[in-house]
Amino acid sequence: MSHLLRVESTLTDRYQTTIPELVRESLNLSKRDKITYTVGEDGSVLLSRADESDPVLGGFLSFIAADIRNNPKNIKSISSDLLERAQNLVAGMTLDLEGPLSPEDE
């Protein structure tokens, strides 16, 4: 495999790294963009900009849309008891999807 660019980055204690600026620019990456790692049989890794389309999710959403269209009688609202139970289960919880993992979550 020929290389156009070769740069290094370091893994932190939490197995995180910063994508070097030259790589970000080459892939036209911005904050919160997704990337894909493809690992070859020889241990090489190809890093690429992720394709935002998800064929599995797309198929599932199409299935749900067709089921709603074909069986509208099956659509029911959530009961107030179930809603209250769910709200009680998550009361006081905070979630930061962009933050680093805590040590116990690794």
C-alpha positions in Angstrom: 0.0 0.0 0.0 1.4 3.4 -0.9 1.2 6.2 1.6 0.4 9.8 0.8 0.7 10.9 4.4 2.1 9.3 7.6 1.6 10.9 11.0 1.4 9.7 14.6 -0.8 10.3 17.6 -0.6 9.0 21.2 -3.1 7.0 23.1 -4.1 8.4 26.5 -4.6 6.3 29.6 -8.3 6.1 28.6 -7.4 4.8 25.1 -8.3 8.2 23.5 -6.3 10.1 20.9 -6.5 13.3 18.9 -6.7 12.9 15.2 -3.7 15.0 13.9 -4.6 18.2 12.1 -3.2 17.0 8.7 -5.4 13.9 8.8 -8.5 16.0 9.9 -7.8 18.4 7.0 -7.3 15.5 4.5 -10.6 13.9 5.5 -12.4 17.2 5.8 -13.4 16.3 9.4 -15.1 18.7 11.8 -16.0 18.3 15.4 -18.6 15.6 16.0 -18.1 14.0 12.6 -18.0 10.2 12.6 -15.0 8.2 11.5 -14.7 4.5 10.5 -11.8 2.2 11.3 -11.3 -0.7 8.9 -8.8 -3.3 10.2 -7.0 -5.4 7.6 -5.9 -9.0 8.1 -2.3 -7.8 8.3 -3.1 -5.5 11.2 -3.2 -2.3 9.1 -5.9 0.2 9.9 -7.7 2.4 7.4 -9.2 5.5 8.9 -11.9 7.2 6.8 -14.8 9.6 7.1 -17.9 7.6 8.1 -20.7 7.2 5.7 -23.6 8.7 7.6 -26.2 6.4 6.1 -26.8 3.2 8.1 -28.3 0.4 6.0 -29.5 -1.5 9.1 -31.1 1.5 10.7 -32.6 2.6 7.3 -34.1 -0.8 6.8 -35.5 -0.9 10.3 -37.1 2.6 10.0 -38.6 1.5 6.6 -40.0 -1.6 8.3 -41.5 0.5 11.1 -43.0 3.1 8.7 -44.6 0.3 6.6 -46.0 -1.4 9.8 -47.5 1.9 11.0 -49.0 2.5 7.5 -50.4 -1.1 7.2 -51.5 -1.5 10.9 -52.4 1.9 12.3 -54.7 0.2 14.9 -51.6 -1.2 16.7 -50.4 2.3 17.6 -51.1 3.0 21.2 -50.1 5.8 23.5 -47.9 5.1 26.5 -49.8 4.8 29.8 -49.3 7.5 32.4 -48.1 4.9 34.9 -45.4 3.7 32.5 -44.4 7.3 31.7 -44.2 8.1 35.4 -42.1 5.0 36.1 -39.7 5.9 33.3 -39.4 9.4 34.6 -38.7 8.2 38.1 -36.0 5.8 36.9 -34.0 8.7 35.2 -34.8 11.4 37.7 -31.6 13.3 38.6 -29.5 11.6 36.0 -27.3 13.6 33.6 -25.8 12.4 30.4 -23.0 13.8 28.4 -22.7 11.9 25.1 -19.6 13.8 24.1 -17.7 13.5 27.4 -15.0 11.0 28.1 -15.9 7.7 29.8 -15.5 7.4 33.5 -12.9 4.8 34.7 -15.7 2.4 35.8 -17.3 2.5 32.3 -14.2 1.5 30.5 
